[in-house]
Every structure is written in structure tokens, then in C-alpha cells.
């Protein structure tokens, strides 16, 4: 994706080549991905899928929490590559996406390993944090970008020591690197909040964080204490 100053997060030609090396998805995920792309539903990009699969193989998590299920693609994707005894809890608020997420999860091979929570993510996270402190060793954050900072305190309570927090879409097609005044007025709030989120997670004593220029930008944080 080109920016206004003519540089890109990752060269599109190189990304296209790397994506040709990607393993084929199971047929049901391939069809779900194709439908989502046709309908304009935001799902994790191909190169992000590769990175996520790699992290799952390295971490071998026991409990995964996803914030932002959309139509269920990423939860189903993770269920294919997580350990046999792992479970996923995924959260979604938007009803039109929930309708599809319910259907997609219900027909998936590992549906019994996925729990879909419906409602406002912040409220649900606060309730979960009171009961399930440090329960999750892998958290995937891919929800409303302007809310990432609001989610963070509850995520920190839920993330186990040594656990991974993976956050998607943090570079916002590269616009996060631009001056606030180079951003259209309607996008300035999310621009400011994303920069605040990135600064916070890269400077917290409790986390060690890397910002990776994969897809639309991904951060990987591990909880130190």
C-alpha cells in the first residue's frame, strides 16, 4: 500500500512473492477467506496468517483469547494450528458479524474448542479479569483500533507471565508514521490513539515488544512479570 510520501510498509512485489510460498488453507477456510474478501469483511492478511501460524508453533499455547472475532476466520485459522488440548475464547460485538461467526464456528471441525462471547469487549474483559487472572498464554488483539489502549489494562490482567500478546493492524497502512497534521481530521483520533498504544507497549516494564512490518503491522509482546 503506497503512502502519500511514496514509501510502503513492505514492497508489494516482495509481499506477493512471499505469499506464493504460503501453505494452502483447509478447504473450508479457503472458501471462508474468499467470501470475506469478496464481501469486504476485514480478515487477517495472508502474510499475517503465516506469522500467526509460526507464533502458535513456537508458543504452543494452552489458552487463546481473541478480541475481535469478526466472522470467525482468525479463530478458525488458529484452531487449525494450535495444540490439540488448546482452547480459544473469542469476542465479537457487531451483530451482523456475529450472525456469520456463529454459523462459521458451528460448522468448523474444532468447534468444540472455540467459545464465542457476544457483547462489548471492554465490559467482557473486565468481567473476565475478575475471574480469570493470568489465564491466557496467547492473546490476539484485532478489534476496534481506537479502543486498544482501553483494552490494555484488562489484557495485562488476563495475560500469563511468559504469554504472548499479538496485536494486528498497528501501522495503519503506514499512516501511523505520519505527522498528525498529515492525517485527515476524521482519522486523527485513531492515529493519536494508535501511536499512544505503540509507545505504551514498547515502553512498559512488564512487556518486551517488537513492532513487525508484516501485513498492516503487527506487534508481538511477551509478558515479563
C-alpha positions as CSV (number, residue, x, y, z in Angstrom):
1,X,0.0,0.0,0.0
2,X,1.6,3.3,-1.1
3,X,1.7,6.2,1.3
4,X,1.4,9.9,0.4
5,X,5.2,10.2,0.6
6,X,5.7,7.3,-1.8
7,X,7.2,4.7,0.5
8,X,5.5,1.4,1.6
9,X,5.4,-0.7,4.8
10,X,6.6,-3.7,2.7
11,X,7.3,-3.8,-1.0
12,X,4.1,-5.1,-2.7
13,X,6.1,-7.2,-5.2
14,X,8.1,-8.9,-2.4
15,X,4.9,-9.5,-0.4
16,X,3.2,-11.0,-3.4
17,X,6.1,-13.4,-3.9
18,X,6.2,-14.4,-0.2
19,X,2.5,-15.1,-0.3
20,X,3.1,-17.6,-3.2
21,X,5.1,-19.7,-0.7
22,X,2.2,-19.9,1.8
23,X,0.8,-23.3,2.5
24,X,-2.7,-24.0,1.2
25,X,-5.6,-23.4,3.7
26,X,-8.0,-26.2,4.6
27,X,-10.8,-26.1,2.0
28,X,-13.4,-24.6,4.4
29,X,-11.1,-21.8,5.4
30,X,-10.2,-21.1,1.8
31,X,-13.9,-20.7,1.0
32,X,-14.4,-18.5,4.0
33,X,-11.5,-16.3,3.2
34,X,-12.7,-15.9,-0.4
35,X,-16.2,-15.0,0.7
36,X,-14.9,-12.5,3.3
37,X,-12.6,-10.8,0.7
38,X,-15.5,-10.6,-1.8
39,X,-17.8,-9.1,0.8
40,X,-15.2,-6.6,2.1
41,X,-15.1,-8.2,5.5
42,X,-11.7,-7.4,7.3
43,X,-9.8,-10.6,8.0
44,X,-6.1,-11.2,8.7
45,X,-3.9,-10.8,5.6
46,X,-2.1,-13.8,4.0
47,X,1.3,-12.8,5.3
48,X,-0.2,-12.2,8.8
49,X,-1.6,-15.7,8.7
50,X,1.9,-17.1,8.1
51,X,3.3,-15.1,11.0
52,X,0.5,-16.2,13.3
53,X,0.9,-19.8,12.4
54,X,4.6,-19.6,13.2
55,X,3.9,-18.0,16.6
56,X,1.4,-20.7,17.5
57,X,4.0,-23.3,16.6
58,X,6.7,-21.7,18.8
59,X,4.5,-20.9,21.8
60,X,2.2,-24.0,21.8
61,X,-0.4,-22.2,23.9
62,X,-3.0,-23.8,26.2
63,X,-5.5,-20.9,26.3
64,X,-6.0,-18.4,23.5
65,X,-8.1,-15.2,23.8
66,X,-9.1,-13.3,20.7
67,X,-10.5,-9.8,20.9
68,X,-12.4,-9.1,17.6
69,X,-13.8,-12.3,16.0
70,X,-15.4,-10.6,13.0
71,X,-16.8,-13.6,11.1
72,X,-14.7,-16.1,12.9
73,X,-11.9,-16.6,10.3
74,X,-8.9,-15.9,12.5
75,X,-10.3,-18.0,15.4
76,X,-10.9,-20.9,13.0
77,X,-7.4,-20.4,11.5
78,X,-5.8,-20.5,14.9
79,X,-7.8,-23.6,15.8
80,X,-6.2,-25.5,12.8
81,X,-2.6,-24.8,14.1
82,X,-2.9,-24.7,17.9
83,X,-2.1,-27.8,20.1
84,X,-4.9,-30.4,20.4
85,X,-5.6,-29.6,24.0
86,X,-5.8,-25.8,23.4
87,X,-9.0,-23.8,23.7
88,X,-9.9,-20.4,22.1
89,X,-12.2,-17.8,23.6
90,X,-13.2,-15.1,21.0
91,X,-15.1,-11.9,21.5
92,X,-17.4,-10.0,19.0
93,X,-19.9,-7.2,19.4
94,X,-21.3,-6.4,15.9
95,X,-24.4,-8.4,15.3
96,X,-24.1,-8.6,11.5
97,X,-20.7,-10.2,12.0
98,X,-21.9,-12.4,14.9
99,X,-24.5,-14.0,12.7
100,X,-21.8,-15.2,10.4
101,X,-19.4,-16.0,13.1
102,X,-21.9,-18.3,14.9
103,X,-22.6,-20.2,11.6
104,X,-18.9,-20.5,10.6
105,X,-17.8,-21.7,14.1
106,X,-20.7,-24.1,14.4
107,X,-19.7,-25.9,11.2
108,X,-16.0,-26.0,11.9
109,X,-14.0,-29.2,12.6
110,X,-12.8,-28.0,16.0
111,X,-15.9,-26.1,17.0
112,X,-15.9,-27.7,20.5
113,X,-12.6,-25.9,21.2
114,X,-13.9,-22.4,20.4
115,X,-16.1,-20.3,22.7
116,X,-17.7,-17.2,21.2
117,X,-18.6,-14.4,23.6
118,X,-21.0,-11.8,22.4
119,X,-21.0,-8.2,23.6
120,X,-18.9,-5.2,24.3
121,X,-15.3,-6.3,24.5
122,X,-14.2,-3.9,27.3
123,X,-17.1,-5.0,29.6
124,X,-16.5,-8.7,28.9
125,X,-12.7,-8.2,29.5
126,X,-13.4,-6.5,32.8
127,X,-15.6,-9.4,33.9
128,X,-13.1,-12.0,32.8
129,X,-10.3,-10.2,34.5
130,X,-12.1,-10.5,37.9
131,X,-12.3,-14.3,37.5
132,X,-9.6,-15.5,35.2
133,X,-6.4,-13.6,36.0
134,X,-3.3,-14.6,34.1
135,X,-5.2,-17.5,32.4
136,X,-4.3,-16.8,28.8
137,X,-0.9,-17.5,27.4
138,X,-1.7,-16.2,23.9
139,X,-3.9,-13.1,23.2
140,X,-4.7,-11.9,19.7
141,X,-6.0,-8.3,19.6
142,X,-7.7,-7.4,16.3
143,X,-10.7,-5.3,17.3
144,X,-11.6,-1.6,17.2
145,X,-8.3,0.1,16.8
146,X,-9.2,3.3,18.8
147,X,-10.0,1.0,21.8
148,X,-6.7,-0.7,22.0
149,X,-5.5,1.5,24.9
150,X,-8.7,0.9,26.8
151,X,-8.4,-2.8,26.4
152,X,-4.7,-2.9,27.5
153,X,-5.2,-2.8,31.4
154,X,-7.6,-5.7,31.3
155,X,-5.4,-7.7,28.8
156,X,-2.5,-7.3,31.2
157,X,-4.5,-8.9,34.0
158,X,-5.5,-11.8,31.7
159,X,-2.1,-12.4,30.1
160,X,0.0,-15.0,31.8
161,X,3.7,-14.4,32.6
162,X,5.6,-15.5,29.5
163,X,2.5,-15.2,27.4
164,X,2.3,-13.5,24.1
165,X,0.1,-10.5,23.1
166,X,-0.2,-10.2,19.3
167,X,-1.7,-7.0,18.1
168,X,-2.8,-6.6,14.4
169,X,-3.1,-3.5,12.2
170,X,-0.9,-1.3,14.3
171,X,0.8,0.6,11.4
172,X,-2.5,1.6,9.7
173,X,-1.2,1.3,6.1
174,X,1.8,3.3,7.3
175,X,-0.1,6.4,8.2
176,X,0.8,6.0,11.9
177,X,4.3,7.2,10.9
178,X,3.0,10.4,9.5
179,X,2.5,13.7,11.4
180,X,-0.9,14.2,13.0
181,X,-1.4,17.2,10.6
182,X,-0.8,15.0,7.6
183,X,-3.9,12.9,8.6
184,X,-7.4,13.7,7.6
185,X,-9.4,15.1,10.5
186,X,-11.7,12.1,10.7
187,X,-8.7,9.8,11.2
188,X,-6.8,11.9,13.7
189,X,-8.3,10.3,16.8
190,X,-7.4,6.7,15.8
191,X,-4.0,7.9,14.6
192,X,-3.3,9.5,18.0
193,X,-4.6,6.5,20.0
194,X,-2.6,4.0,17.9
195,X,0.6,6.0,18.4
196,X,-0.1,6.1,22.2
197,X,-0.7,2.3,22.2
198,X,2.5,1.6,20.4
199,X,4.5,3.9,22.6
200,X,3.0,2.4,25.7
201,X,3.6,-1.3,24.9
202,X,7.1,-0.7,23.7
203,X,8.0,1.2,27.0
204,X,6.2,-0.9,29.6
205,X,8.5,-2.6,32.1
206,X,6.1,-5.6,32.1
207,X,6.4,-6.2,28.4
208,X,9.1,-6.8,25.8
209,X,7.7,-5.8,22.5
210,X,8.7,-5.9,18.8
211,X,6.9,-4.0,16.0
212,X,6.9,-6.1,12.9
213,X,6.2,-4.7,9.4
214,X,4.0,-7.7,8.4
215,X,0.7,-7.2,6.7
216,X,-0.7,-3.9,8.1
217,X,1.8,-4.0,11.0
218,X,1.9,-6.5,13.9
219,X,3.3,-6.2,17.4
220,X,4.4,-9.2,19.4
221,X,4.7,-8.6,23.2
222,X,5.8,-11.1,25.8
223,X,4.8,-10.5,29.5
224,X,8.0,-10.4,31.6
225,X,6.3,-10.1,35.0
